[in-house]
Structures are given as structure tokens and as C-alpha cells.
Amino acid sequence: MLEMISHGIDISAELTEVSRNPIRRNFQRGVTMKLFEIRTAIASVVCVALSVCLAPSVRAMDDRTDLLDFKPEGFSHPAEIDNQWMPLKPGTQLVYSGWKIDEEDRRVPYQLIVTVTDLLKDVDGIETVVVLEQYFANRKLEVSGLAFRAQDNEANLWLLGEVKEFYDENVKLIAARFWAAGLQGSRAGIVMPAKPTAGMPSYSQGYVESPYAWHDRGQVRETGAKVKVPAGTFDHVVVTEEGSRGGRHAPPIQVKYHAPGVGCVKVNWVGKDPAKEGLELSKIVHLGEQQMEKVSSEAMKIEQRADYYGLTTEPPRGAAKVRSAQR
């Protein structure tokens, strides 16, 4: 995988508030979120959400390299996301369970919790839905982050940026990654087309310039599949491939399975996966008001720290620089 130079963050240290954007009200529940203005970007590779090692051996990704033409006028209601293959309804929580191989070649329990918050954030002039993603290894938080997604007028689902924070075995925040569309040449991309069709051309999922050079693409491999996971059996599943093509250092390709009305339920690898992670959808939860308040609070903490990541390349006073985060 590609890597970036990250910053050590002492979460007990007081970070200076740098945003002066007004508070805006969420159309979903009346919950507010202080939007932060990203002044400069620390570009990064986007961490993929799921992985598993039971994979076909043939890559079908085409050779296209074109980027998508992002037009804000094509987003009339960007935060109303009802894409059939990846709907984002506030309060929905998808729980993925499985395992991964650690640095000592041991198989350890692994879990990913993806929660659609009721928070909104403006990225590159587009109102996006904030999705909280939390990874746990042996029940300890390993990675936590936010994904900013929006839907265009044709129901294509876009990714406009991400924040990722990395924790050590003592659950201490040690590194971070961040990118957003419109900053330092970064471009938004589509994570799920409105009308996926087998054989359609591949599509850019986003673009971040060097030195971190992330340029993943997606392509529809199959439609009408049937998939069984712990959360249930799903019909009419769309199967997609995601990754970067070519080169002996190219990362493995992911094969994702998207169930209608649910979203991603399973992911396989094509190629070598050094972590050999394995995750499948195990539970779908609909959160209550108190649970959502807790989720919103956690997302806001990440958002406030991300304000800092976008302003400086130096760590807070008293915090040490750490190794590059790699995932």
C-alpha cells in the first residue's frame, strides 16, 4: 500500500480552534454540526473499508485512466442518498465481523462498524453526509475516521474526502490521514453508480496527486448474484471491483458485493493481501436518539482534530512525530 507522512497527535493536548464557519442545522433531525473549513490539505490514499481473502484469481479491471467531471450544479439534493446499492439513511449502522493476520502472523478478531451520522459537511461546495467508520482488532479501536459522501441528480454516489486516525495497541492516537476534493488537485469520484451494469467502463473513485498518488477505480463485474453472510441471504447483488491497475507495486483489487437496499455485505480480494483481513456483514442496527447523540459526539471530535491536520505539518507542542501510517 502507499503511505504518507503522518503527525503524532496527543489527544490530551488542547488544540486551538481555527474554524469560524457558522453552525448549520441538519435537515434530518435538527442536530447541528459546526462545519470546519479545510485551509490546506494533507493528501492521502483512501483506506478501503472492507477486506477478505477468498477471491477469484482473474482481474477484469479495464485500462481507463480518465477522471470524472465534477459539476456542483448536478447536485440539487446531495445529502438525500437513496442509491439502491448504497443507501445512506441517518441512524443506520452496519456491523462487519471477521478476522485478520497481525504482524506476528496471528489470526485475531476484527470488526468494522459503519454508522451513517445525522451530520452534514460542506466539501468543495457540496453538502455531504458524514459517515463514521471504526475498526477494532481484539476489541480495541485501531482506526477511526469520517467519509464524506454525496449523491448527484442521477443517483450516483460520490466520495468527496476522508479523515482517518490510527491508534496503537494502547488505543493512543498516533497518526492521521486526510484528503478532500478541491484541495491540492484532489478530485472527487464515484463509489457506486446509479445504474451498475456488467461490462460498463470503469469509473474513477477519486484522485489525489503525488507524493501520495492515489487513483483507485471501480468497475462492475456482475449483477444478479446471490450472497449469504451472517446478516442474511441477499439476492440481486451487484458485484464490483475496486483498486488501481497495473504495476508490480499495485495494491490488490477488491471484489465487493452490494445488496439492494442495504449496501456492501461482503468483500473479496483479487491479488495479494498482506493483512489477509476477512469481514462480512453480521448485523444491521437502527440507532435511537441517545445512541445517535453519542455517534455525533465522536464524529465531531474527529472533525475538530481534522481542522488541525489541514492547517499545519507540525505536531502540537509537546507531541512527538511518529512513523508513517500505513494501511
N, C-alpha and C positions, 0 to 999 in steps of 0.2 A: 504494500500500500504506500501511497505518497504520504509525506509528513510535512509539518510546518513547525517553525519555532514558536513555542508557546510561552505563556507567562505564569509564574508562580503567584497564586493569589492566597493571601492569608484572610480567610473569611471572617476572622475575628477583628480584622482591621477596619477602621471606619473609612469608607470610600466617599469622596466628595461628590455631591450631586451636581451633574453637569447639564442636565436637560432642563429646558424651560418651556416645553410644549404643554398646552393646556390638557386638562383631564377630559376625556371623552367618554360618553356613555355607550355601553354595549347594547345593540338592538335586541339581543336575545333575552337578557334578564335584568337589565338596569344596573349591572355590575360595572364599575368603572376601572379603567386601566390607564395609568399615566404613560403615554407614548413617549419613547425616547428617540432623539434624533441621532442617527449614526453619522458622525462627522468624517471619520476616515475608516477604512476597512482593513482588517487583518484577514486577507483572503485565505480560504482553506478548502480542502477537499471535504465534501459532504460525507458524513458517516452513514453508511447504509443501515437500514433499520433491522433487518432480519437476516438470518443465515442458517443453512443446514447443509449437510454433506452428501445426501443421497441424490445424485444428479445424473442426468443424461450426459453422454460424452461428446455430443456434437454441438458446436457453436453455429448459430444461424444468423448472428448479427451482420447486417449489411455494411457497406463501406462508406456510407454517407457521413459527412462531417459538417453539414450546414447548420447554422444556428437559427433559432426561431425569431420571427419579427414580433417583438413585444409592443403592443399598442394599448395604452391605458384606456382609450375610448372604447375598447372592446370589452370592458369590464363594468357593466352597469350595476350589478349587484354581486360583487366579488366575494362577499362573506356568506352568501347563501349557497352552500355547497351541497348539491344533491346528485353529483356524478354517481351513476348507478354502481360503478365498480369501486368507488372510494368515497362514500358519503361521509361528511363531517358534521355530525349533529352535536352541539354542545352538551356535555354531560355523559357522552358515550365513552366507555373505557374498554379497550381491548387488551386482554392479558395473554401473553405468549409464554409458554414454558418449554424447557428443554435442557440442554447441556452444552458445554464447550470444553476444549482441552486447554489447560493452563500452561504456563511457561515450564512447568516441571513435568509436562506430558501426563497430567492427571485429569480425569474427567470430573467436572464439577457442575452442580446445578446452575442453570442460567435462566433468567426471566427478563422479559421486556414488558413494560406497562406503557401503553399509548393512550393518552387522555385528550379528548377534544375539549379545550377550555372554553369559557364564555368571554374570552378576552380578544380584543381586536388590535391590530397594529398596522400603521401605515408604512409600507415599504415601496419606494420608488413611485410614490403617488397612488398606490393601490392599497385598499383596506384588506388586510389579510386576517385569516383565522389563526390563532396561536394554538399549536399542538404541543403538549408536553410529552417528552419521551424519556423514560427512566429504565436503565439497565441494571440488573442485580446479579452478582455472582456470589454463590453461597449466602444469599440473603443480604449481602452488603451492597450498598449503592456503588456502582462502578462508573457509570456515565449518566449524565442528566443533561437535557437540552430542550430547546424550543425549535419548532419548524414553522415557517410562515407560509401559508398556502392560500390560494385564491382561485375562484372559478370564473372563466370568461363567459361571454354570452352564448357560446356554443356548447357549454358544459364541459370543456376541457379543464382539468385540474392542474394548476401550476404550483411550482415551488419557487419562492422569491428570496429565500435565505434561511440560514440556520445558525443557532448558537449551540455549541457542545462544550460541556465541562467534564473533566476527568478527575477521578478520585483514586487515592492509593488504598492499600489494604486496611488502613486505619480510618477510612472514609474522610480523608483530608483532601480538600480541593487542591490539586497540584498543577493543572494545565487547562487550557481552553482553546477552542477554535471558533471562528466566526466569519461569515460572509453574508453579503446582502446584494441583491440586484441593483444595478445602477451605480455601484461604487467600485472604483479602480478597474473598470472594464468588466465587472461581473455581470452575467446575464441570467435572467430567469429561464426556466424550462418547464416542460410538461411532465408530470409524474403519472398521469392517467388520461388518455384520450377519451373524448365523449363517446365515440363510436369505434371501439377497437375492432379491427378486422385482421384476420390472419393474412400475412403477406404484405400488409401495408408498409410503407417506408419507415425506417427508424426515425425517431424524433429526439431532439436534444432535451436533456433533463436539466440543463444548466451549464454555465461556463464560468470558470474562474481562471484568470491569467497566471502566468509564471510569476514567482517561482513555484507556486503550488499546483498549477496546471491541472485542474480537474475539468473533465469534459465528458461525463457519462452520457450514454444514450439509452433509449428504451425501444423495444420492438415487440410487436405481438407475435407470439409463436403459435397459439392455438386458441380456439373458442369452443365452448360446449363441453368442457372437461368436467369430470366428477372427482371430488376430493373428499377424503374422510380424515378428520382431525379430532382431537379430544372435545372440541366445542360442538361437533356435529358433522353431518354429511352434507355437502353442498353440491348442487347441480349447476349447469350452465356457467361454469367457471372460465374466466379468461386467463390465459397463461401468457406472461410477458417475460422478456429477457432484459436485464439492465447491466450496464458496465461500459468499459472502454475497450475498443477493438485494437488488435494488433500489438506487436512488440513483445519481446520476451519478458519485459517487466510489467506487462499489462495485468491489472488485477483480475481475479476470477469473475466470471459472468454469473449473475444471479438469475434464477428462474423463479418468478413469483406467481402465485395463484390467487386470483381475485374473485371472490364470490359476490354475486349481485346483492345489493342492499346491505352488505357487511363491510367489504374491503379485503385487504390481504389476509389470507388464512394460513398460508404456508409458503416457504421459500426454499429452493434447492440451489446448490452450486453447480456450475459447469467450470471445470478447471481446478487449480489447486487452491485450497483454503487452509492457510496455516493454523488458524484458530479452531477449525473443524467445529464451528458452532452449529447447534441444531435447535430450531424453535418452531412451534406450531401453535395456532390459536387454541387456547384452552378454556377461555371464559370471556363472555361479553357482559359487562356491567353497566347499569344505568344509574349514575350517581345522583344522590339527593342534594338538597341545598347546602347542608353543612359540609358534606364531602367536597362539593364544588368550591366552597369558600377556601378550604384547605388547599385544593389544587391551584386555585387562583393565586393564593399567597405564595406558594412555591414557585410558580411561573414568574411572579413579579420580582422575586429575589434574583432569579436568573437574569431577568430583563434589566434590573438595576446594575448588576455586575457587568452585563454586556455593554452598558453605556461606557464603562471604563475601558473595556477591551478596544472599543472603537476610537479612543482618544489618544492613547499613548502606547509606546512599545516598552515602557519601563514598568517594573512591578511597583506596587505600593511601598512606601518607606518601611523598611524592616522585613520585607518579604524577599526571599531568595529566588533567583532564576532557577528553572528546573529543566529537565530534559524535554526534548520534543515529544509531543503527544503523538501516538501512532495507533491507528485502528484500521 
